[in-house]
Amino acid sequence: MYRDPRSLKTSRIGINLDEYEDNLIEALAAYTGMEKATLARELVMRAALEMLGVSSTQEFDAVSMADFQPMAKLH
């Protein structure tokens, strides 16, 4: 079913939200028609990619697959 079995969403994390944050996520989920968990995952992934300075998961995959060599050898 999945081309890449590692794409299957099996890893879980928990976050604690206060009432205001939960209400915001709940309202945004209702507005977009997305499930809360899906919306939260999408927001987390967008923020993570932005922090890394890449614009998409495809760009991240391309960068992470590149063969990087250390800039300086210590020995």
N, CA, C and O atoms as CSV, one atom per row, in Angstrom:
chain,resi,resn,atom,element,x,y,z
A,1,MET,N,N,0.819,-1.182,0.000
A,1,MET,CA,C,0.000,0.000,0.000
A,1,MET,C,C,0.872,1.258,0.000
A,1,MET,O,O,0.636,2.170,-0.793
A,2,TYR,N,N,1.869,1.316,0.873
A,2,TYR,CA,C,2.774,2.458,0.924
A,2,TYR,C,C,4.013,2.152,0.105
A,2,TYR,O,O,4.584,1.066,0.208
A,3,ARG,N,N,4.428,3.115,-0.711
A,3,ARG,CA,C,5.657,2.919,-1.482
A,3,ARG,C,C,6.850,2.843,-0.546
A,3,ARG,O,O,7.780,2.069,-0.775
A,4,ASP,N,N,6.822,3.649,0.511
A,4,ASP,CA,C,7.891,3.651,1.505
A,4,ASP,C,C,7.268,3.331,2.859
A,4,ASP,O,O,6.560,4.175,3.409
A,5,PRO,N,N,7.504,2.148,3.416
A,5,PRO,CA,C,6.893,1.775,4.695
A,5,PRO,C,C,7.234,2.747,5.828
A,5,PRO,O,O,6.494,2.837,6.807
A,6,ARG,N,N,8.350,3.475,5.701
A,6,ARG,CA,C,8.711,4.435,6.747
A,6,ARG,C,C,7.782,5.648,6.742
A,6,ARG,O,O,7.801,6.438,7.685
A,7,SER,N,N,6.965,5.808,5.689
A,7,SER,CA,C,6.009,6.910,5.617
A,7,SER,C,C,4.759,6.649,6.438
A,7,SER,O,O,3.960,7.557,6.669
A,8,LEU,N,N,4.588,5.414,6.879
A,8,LEU,CA,C,3.439,5.072,7.704
A,8,LEU,C,C,3.549,5.800,9.036
A,8,LEU,O,O,4.591,5.754,9.690
A,9,LYS,N,N,2.488,6.464,9.433
A,9,LYS,CA,C,2.491,7.277,10.658
A,9,LYS,C,C,2.303,6.382,11.880
A,9,LYS,O,O,1.172,6.086,12.267
A,10,THR,N,N,3.429,5.943,12.497
A,10,THR,CA,C,3.345,5.066,13.666
A,10,THR,C,C,3.979,5.685,14.915
A,10,THR,O,O,3.722,5.225,16.028
A,11,SER,N,N,4.792,6.707,14.745
A,11,SER,CA,C,5.435,7.356,15.898
A,11,SER,C,C,4.477,8.378,16.494
A,11,SER,O,O,3.853,9.163,15.780
A,12,ARG,N,N,4.377,8.349,17.813
A,12,ARG,CA,C,3.436,9.245,18.495
A,12,ARG,C,C,4.179,10.136,19.477
A,12,ARG,O,O,5.162,9.723,20.093
A,13,ILE,N,N,3.697,11.354,19.612
A,13,ILE,CA,C,4.176,12.261,20.644
A,13,ILE,C,C,2.956,12.897,21.290
A,13,ILE,O,O,1.873,12.919,20.705
A,14,GLY,N,N,3.130,13.398,22.462
A,14,GLY,CA,C,2.048,14.087,23.147
A,14,GLY,C,C,2.427,15.535,23.408
A,14,GLY,O,O,3.586,15.845,23.685
A,15,ILE,N,N,1.459,16.401,23.319
A,15,ILE,CA,C,1.688,17.804,23.666
A,15,ILE,C,C,0.593,18.241,24.621
A,15,ILE,O,O,-0.530,17.741,24.570
A,16,ASN,N,N,0.927,19.160,25.474
A,16,ASN,CA,C,-0.047,19.716,26.399
A,16,ASN,C,C,-0.386,21.130,25.955
A,16,ASN,O,O,0.502,21.957,25.749
A,17,LEU,N,N,-1.674,21.398,25.809
A,17,LEU,CA,C,-2.158,22.703,25.404
A,17,LEU,C,C,-3.009,23.284,26.517
A,17,LEU,O,O,-3.698,22.562,27.238
A,18,ASP,N,N,-2.948,24.607,26.644
A,18,ASP,CA,C,-3.882,25.218,27.583
A,18,ASP,C,C,-5.227,25.372,26.864
A,18,ASP,O,O,-5.338,25.052,25.681
A,19,GLU,N,N,-6.220,25.849,27.560
A,19,GLU,CA,C,-7.567,25.938,27.001
A,19,GLU,C,C,-7.618,26.846,25.776
A,19,GLU,O,O,-8.323,26.546,24.812
A,20,TYR,N,N,-6.883,27.946,25.806
A,20,TYR,CA,C,-6.884,28.890,24.683
A,20,TYR,C,C,-6.242,28.268,23.443
A,20,TYR,O,O,-6.757,28.406,22.334
A,21,GLU,N,N,-5.124,27.588,23.639
A,21,GLU,CA,C,-4.446,26.931,22.517
A,21,GLU,C,C,-5.326,25.828,21.924
A,21,GLU,O,O,-5.435,25.697,20.705
A,22,ASP,N,N,-5.947,25.043,22.796
A,22,ASP,CA,C,-6.815,23.970,22.324
A,22,ASP,C,C,-8.004,24.534,21.562
A,22,ASP,O,O,-8.400,23.986,20.533
A,23,ASN,N,N,-8.578,25.631,22.061
A,23,ASN,CA,C,-9.703,26.259,21.372
A,23,ASN,C,C,-9.288,26.760,19.991
A,23,ASN,O,O,-10.051,26.643,19.032
A,24,LEU,N,N,-8.086,27.315,19.890
A,24,LEU,CA,C,-7.581,27.791,18.610
A,24,LEU,C,C,-7.424,26.642,17.621
A,24,LEU,O,O,-7.856,26.744,16.473
A,25,ILE,N,N,-6.808,25.551,18.064
A,25,ILE,CA,C,-6.621,24.386,17.196
A,25,ILE,C,C,-7.979,23.783,16.816
A,25,ILE,O,O,-8.196,23.393,15.669
A,26,GLU,N,N,-8.863,23.716,17.769
A,26,GLU,CA,C,-10.214,23.181,17.515
A,26,GLU,C,C,-10.941,24.040,16.473
A,26,GLU,O,O,-11.557,23.504,15.551
A,27,ALA,N,N,-10.871,25.360,16.614
A,27,ALA,CA,C,-11.532,26.257,15.663
A,27,ALA,C,C,-10.900,26.150,14.277
A,27,ALA,O,O,-11.607,26.145,13.269
A,28,LEU,N,N,-9.578,26.064,14.226
A,28,LEU,CA,C,-8.887,25.946,12.949
A,28,LEU,C,C,-9.215,24.614,12.269
A,28,LEU,O,O,-9.375,24.553,11.051
A,29,ALA,N,N,-9.310,23.562,13.061
A,29,ALA,CA,C,-9.682,22.254,12.517
A,29,ALA,C,C,-11.108,22.300,11.956
A,29,ALA,O,O,-11.373,21.760,10.882
A,30,ALA,N,N,-12.006,22.935,12.673
A,30,ALA,CA,C,-13.388,23.056,12.192
A,30,ALA,C,C,-13.442,23.905,10.924
A,30,ALA,O,O,-14.192,23.589,10.000
A,31,TYR,N,N,-12.658,24.971,10.873
A,31,TYR,CA,C,-12.640,25.860,9.716
A,31,TYR,C,C,-12.091,25.164,8.476
A,31,TYR,O,O,-12.623,25.328,7.378
A,32,THR,N,N,-11.012,24.378,8.660
A,32,THR,CA,C,-10.381,23.716,7.518
A,32,THR,C,C,-11.013,22.376,7.188
A,32,THR,O,O,-10.832,21.862,6.085
A,33,GLY,N,N,-11.758,21.800,8.137
A,33,GLY,CA,C,-12.344,20.481,7.925
A,33,GLY,C,C,-11.363,19.348,8.159
A,33,GLY,O,O,-11.643,18.200,7.813
A,34,MET,N,N,-10.205,19.663,8.748
A,34,MET,CA,C,-9.192,18.642,9.025
A,34,MET,C,C,-9.379,18.095,10.429
A,34,MET,O,O,-9.939,18.760,11.301
A,35,GLU,N,N,-8.904,16.877,10.633
A,35,GLU,CA,C,-8.849,16.322,11.981
A,35,GLU,C,C,-7.829,17.110,12.796
A,35,GLU,O,O,-6.848,17.607,12.242
A,36,LYS,N,N,-8.048,17.229,14.095
A,36,LYS,CA,C,-7.119,17.982,14.944
A,36,LYS,C,C,-5.702,17.430,14.868
A,36,LYS,O,O,-4.747,18.197,14.747
A,37,ALA,N,N,-5.557,16.123,14.937
A,37,ALA,CA,C,-4.220,15.515,14.922
A,37,ALA,C,C,-3.524,15.764,13.592
A,37,ALA,O,O,-2.327,16.051,13.562
A,38,THR,N,N,-4.261,15.658,12.495
A,38,THR,CA,C,-3.687,15.903,11.173
A,38,THR,C,C,-3.254,17.356,11.053
A,38,THR,O,O,-2.169,17.653,10.552
A,39,LEU,N,N,-4.107,18.253,11.516
A,39,LEU,CA,C,-3.785,19.677,11.488
A,39,LEU,C,C,-2.549,19.975,12.332
A,39,LEU,O,O,-1.661,20.710,11.900
A,40,ALA,N,N,-2.492,19.406,13.532
A,40,ALA,CA,C,-1.346,19.636,14.418
A,40,ALA,C,C,-0.064,19.107,13.779
A,40,ALA,O,O,0.973,19.767,13.844
A,41,ARG,N,N,-0.121,17.917,13.160
A,41,ARG,CA,C,1.053,17.367,12.494
A,41,ARG,C,C,1.500,18.273,11.351
A,41,ARG,O,O,2.693,18.527,11.187
A,42,GLU,N,N,0.550,18.757,10.566
A,42,GLU,CA,C,0.859,19.651,9.450
A,42,GLU,C,C,1.524,20.936,9.950
A,42,GLU,O,O,2.505,21.396,9.364
A,43,LEU,N,N,0.996,21.512,11.022
A,43,LEU,CA,C,1.573,22.739,11.579
A,43,LEU,C,C,2.984,22.506,12.121
A,43,LEU,O,O,3.875,23.332,11.922
A,44,VAL,N,N,3.178,21.385,12.804
A,44,VAL,CA,C,4.499,21.054,13.346
A,44,VAL,C,C,5.510,20.857,12.225
A,44,VAL,O,O,6.629,21.365,12.296
A,45,MET,N,N,5.114,20.117,11.189
A,45,MET,CA,C,6.034,19.859,10.077
A,45,MET,C,C,6.369,21.135,9.316
A,45,MET,O,O,7.519,21.329,8.920
A,46,ARG,N,N,5.388,22.009,9.104
A,46,ARG,CA,C,5.663,23.285,8.433
A,46,ARG,C,C,6.646,24.122,9.241
A,46,ARG,O,O,7.579,24.699,8.683
A,47,ALA,N,N,6.437,24.189,10.561
A,47,ALA,CA,C,7.337,24.961,11.409
A,47,ALA,C,C,8.739,24.359,11.423
A,47,ALA,O,O,9.727,25.092,11.398
A,48,ALA,N,N,8.832,23.034,11.464
A,48,ALA,CA,C,10.137,22.372,11.482
A,48,ALA,C,C,10.895,22.641,10.183
A,48,ALA,O,O,12.083,22.959,10.214
A,49,LEU,N,N,10.217,22.516,9.047
A,49,LEU,CA,C,10.864,22.785,7.762
A,49,LEU,C,C,11.292,24.243,7.658
A,49,LEU,O,O,12.362,24.548,7.131
A,50,GLU,N,N,10.446,25.146,8.167
A,50,GLU,CA,C,10.796,26.568,8.154
A,50,GLU,C,C,12.040,26.831,9.003
A,50,GLU,O,O,12.903,27.612,8.603
A,51,MET,N,N,12.140,26.194,10.154
A,51,MET,CA,C,13.310,26.362,11.020
A,51,MET,C,C,14.571,25.845,10.347
A,51,MET,O,O,15.661,26.370,10.573
A,52,LEU,N,N,14.422,24.807,9.514
A,52,LEU,CA,C,15.564,24.252,8.791
A,52,LEU,C,C,15.899,25.047,7.529
A,52,LEU,O,O,16.946,24.843,6.913
A,53,GLY,N,N,15.004,25.949,7.156
A,53,GLY,CA,C,15.250,26.779,5.989
A,53,GLY,C,C,14.942,26.102,4.672
A,53,GLY,O,O,15.496,26.478,3.639
A,54,VAL,N,N,14.062,25.103,4.689
A,54,VAL,CA,C,13.642,24.453,3.450
A,54,VAL,C,C,12.158,24.705,3.251
A,54,VAL,O,O,11.422,24.928,4.213
A,55,SER,N,N,11.722,24.667,2.001
A,55,SER,CA,C,10.345,25.051,1.712
A,55,SER,C,C,9.374,23.885,1.587
A,55,SER,O,O,8.161,24.095,1.604
A,56,SER,N,N,9.879,22.661,1.462
A,56,SER,CA,C,8.975,21.524,1.304
A,56,SER,C,C,9.647,20.244,1.786
A,56,SER,O,O,10.863,20.189,1.964
A,57,THR,N,N,8.828,19.222,1.993
A,57,THR,CA,C,9.393,17.935,2.402
A,57,THR,C,C,10.237,17.342,1.288
A,57,THR,O,O,11.204,16.630,1.557
A,58,GLN,N,N,9.880,17.630,0.030
A,58,GLN,CA,C,10.677,17.131,-1.088
A,58,GLN,C,C,12.074,17.749,-1.056
A,58,GLN,O,O,13.069,17.064,-1.291
A,59,GLU,N,N,12.141,19.051,-0.764
A,59,GLU,CA,C,13.447,19.709,-0.668
A,59,GLU,C,C,14.232,19.143,0.511
A,59,GLU,O,O,15.438,18.920,0.397
A,60,PHE,N,N,13.567,18.908,1.637
A,60,PHE,CA,C,14.228,18.325,2.800
A,60,PHE,C,C,14.758,16.940,2.463
A,60,PHE,O,O,15.890,16.607,2.813
A,61,ASP,N,N,13.939,16.123,1.778
A,61,ASP,CA,C,14.374,14.780,1.397
A,61,ASP,C,C,15.597,14.839,0.498
A,61,ASP,O,O,16.524,14.046,0.657
A,62,ALA,N,N,15.605,15.770,-0.440
A,62,ALA,CA,C,16.741,15.902,-1.358
A,62,ALA,C,C,18.005,16.302,-0.600
A,62,ALA,O,O,19.084,15.773,-0.869
A,63,VAL,N,N,17.878,17.228,0.341
A,63,VAL,CA,C,19.033,17.676,1.120
A,63,VAL,C,C,19.514,16.570,2.042
A,63,VAL,O,O,20.719,16.345,2.160
A,64,SER,N,N,18.583,15.869,2.705
A,64,SER,CA,C,18.985,14.838,3.662
A,64,SER,C,C,19.568,13.612,2.967
A,64,SER,O,O,20.303,12.847,3.593
A,65,MET,N,N,19.259,13.407,1.687
A,65,MET,CA,C,19.789,12.265,0.958
A,65,MET,C,C,21.156,12.567,0.347
A,65,MET,O,O,21.857,11.652,-0.085
A,66,ALA,N,N,21.537,13.844,0.309
A,66,ALA,CA,C,22.819,14.215,-0.297
A,66,ALA,C,C,23.962,13.628,0.526
A,66,ALA,O,O,23.848,13.466,1.741
A,67,ASP,N,N,25.040,13.319,-0.137
A,67,ASP,CA,C,26.204,12.743,0.525
A,67,ASP,C,C,27.076,13.875,1.054
A,67,ASP,O,O,27.835,14.482,0.298
A,68,PHE,N,N,26.972,14.158,2.344
A,68,PHE,CA,C,27.737,15.236,2.942
A,68,PHE,C,C,29.068,14.709,3.470
A,68,PHE,O,O,29.118,13.633,4.067
A,69,GLN,N,N,30.116,15.443,3.257
A,69,GLN,CA,C,31.433,15.116,3.776
A,69,GLN,C,C,31.812,16.187,4.805
A,69,GLN,O,O,31.443,17.349,4.638
A,70,PRO,N,N,32.530,15.824,5.847
A,70,PRO,CA,C,32.964,16.821,6.823
A,70,PRO,C,C,33.841,17.877,6.153
A,70,PRO,O,O,34.606,17.576,5.236
A,71,MET,N,N,33.717,19.115,6.624
A,71,MET,CA,C,34.488,20.201,6.026
A,71,MET,C,C,35.949,20.126,6.434
A,71,MET,O,O,36.836,20.471,5.652
A,72,ALA,N,N,36.198,19.681,7.645
A,72,ALA,CA,C,37.590,19.605,8.106
A,72,ALA,C,C,37.802,18.261,8.779
A,72,ALA,O,O,36.937,17.773,9.507
A,73,LYS,N,N,38.930,17.685,8.536
A,73,LYS,CA,C,39.263,16.419,9.186
A,73,LYS,C,C,40.169,16.724,10.378
A,73,LYS,O,O,41.148,17.462,10.264
A,74,LEU,N,N,39.821,16.142,11.513
A,74,LEU,CA,C,40.560,16.438,12.727
A,74,LEU,C,C,41.861,15.657,12.810
A,74,LEU,O,O,42.775,16.086,13.513
A,75,HIS,N,N,41.978,14.555,12.137
A,75,HIS,CA,C,43.186,13.740,12.221
A,75,HIS,C,C,43.799,13.538,10.870
A,75,HIS,O,O,44.829,12.873,10.753
